[in-house]
Each structure stands twice: as structure tokens, then as C-alpha cells.
Amino acid sequence: MAKNSLKLFQRIRQRAFPCTTALLSFALLFVSETEVFALSPNKTQWHLQLRDQSTGIHDFYFCPTAVKILDKARGYSIVSSAPDWDVVLFRPDDKVYCKQSRSQYYFNMGFKPKTTFSAPIVLATQKIGPVTAPLIYGPYHNDAIKKFKGIPTQVDDLISCYFKMGCVPGIRLRCVSNKVPDRSKTSLGAQVFLSAAEDPSGVTLETMSLSEMPYDASTFKIPAGLRAEKDTKHIKTGLAKRKEAEAIFLDMGVGDELGKAKRK
């Protein structure tokens, strides 16, 4: 009796759900890019070191599900990770952090992400540190841009936002400021900007190093024991620097102690 009941149940299930496996496979094809990254284990992460002309050296660690930015000059870090890609700024020295949604952080930085892009004009392919990248024609800079395999736009956009640049489909490895020779002697698509080799003074952003390594989850973890801070200014400028600035103002006779501070 039990065997007959089991066979009857199996026949009913096969007739009622003949396409279960097919439907599941079909649905997986339409899982979003971010969700696929969240479900798939990371195997690789990259470490990119860039030197900005005005703010010094910055470290970037990124993988398909997370990005970390280390501002060495100011001593704070930024971490954002899937699936929500919220942005966390923190200072290990002052033990403070500030968490914002990605849209809130972009709004505060005056950054507007794009969803569509026009095909760029590629001037040439250049060797940038250990990799080659296409040199893109742009209205203000010629940017060497590389699209890393499997890296989503959330990572690209956050790095562009950090440098207060327009978003691009990739990560800038070199930027050269606008150096336009006589346009009457050039044609569209020609090298209308001077290269970094011809004019190193025009380089505003340069790759110092780029390495690929096995994924390490600890790279993107937020340190424990931090207290929440609402003002990102207190994250970007540490307590020691703020006290130093206050001391300078007081020494100049400016501030709450106006006229009472001792001058050296």
C-alpha cells in the first residue's frame, strides 16, 4: 500500500511540475549582476596605488563585491560592499565612523552616476605601470582607463566620486590635463593632447603600482569598537589636525580667544 502511494505521488509531482528545473535555470540567467557577485565567492582582489597631483598617494583595494579606499595623507578609509553598497567612512586613530547610503554620499560629493555612455574615441593604447590601458579622448583630460573583469559599476563610480571626477565605465589609471596644440593642424581622433611622456607636468593622476592577489575578506572589514559620527568632516580631518588648526588660529589671535592668545 505504501509503495503504491509513493508511486502515485511521484506521478502527480511529475505532471504538476514538469518544468521546475527549467524554470529555475531560466530564472538564474536573469539574476542581476550585483546578486551574482554576492552569491559567487570572491577569488581575486586588486590593489591599486594612485598618486594625485594635489592630495598625494591613495590605496584602492577592490573585488567584485567590495571596494576600500585608503587616504594616506588624511588618515581615513572608505569601505563599500554588496549587496546594498552603503558607504562607510572611518578613522582608526579617533575610533569614529560615519555610514551613509550610496546615493546620500554621492549627493554630498556632488557626484551624479550615469547608466548609459557614448562610445569613447580611443587615441592609443599605453603602458600604465604593469598593465596596458586605452587612452580616451575627452573634453578636459586624456584619461587612460581600464575595465577590470567582473568589477561592477559601483566600484568604478565610487573611485571616480572620490576624486570628484565624472563617472566612467572603468577605473582611471592615468589622467593628463588638457594640453591642446593648434587644432587647425589636428583632426578628430588624432593625438590632440600631449602625452604624459611629452609633458609630465600635465599628469594629474598617475598609477604607482597595481597588483592582483587572492581575495582576503579582512581587507574590507570595518574595525570593531568605533563610535558613530554624523559629520563626515570629522572623519576626513582627524582630531589631532583639528586641534593643530585651532592652536594656529589662537596663536594668530583669531577665534574664541580673540586678542588674548599669546603670540610667538
Buried (B, 14 or more C-beta within 10 A) or exposed (E): EEEEEEEEEEEEEEEEEEEEEEEEEEEEEEEEEBEBBBEEEBEEBBBBBBBBEEBEBBBBBBBBBBBBBBBEEBBBBBBBBBEEBBBBBBBBEBBBBBBBEBEEBBEEBEBEBEEEEEEBBEBEEBEBBEBEBBBBBBEEBBBBBBEBEBBBBBBBBBBBBBBEBBBBEBBBBBBBBEBEEEEEEEEEEEBBBBBBEEEEEBBBBBBEEBEEEEBEEEBBEEEEEBEEBEEBEBBBBBEEEEEEEBEEBBBEEEBEEEEEBEEE
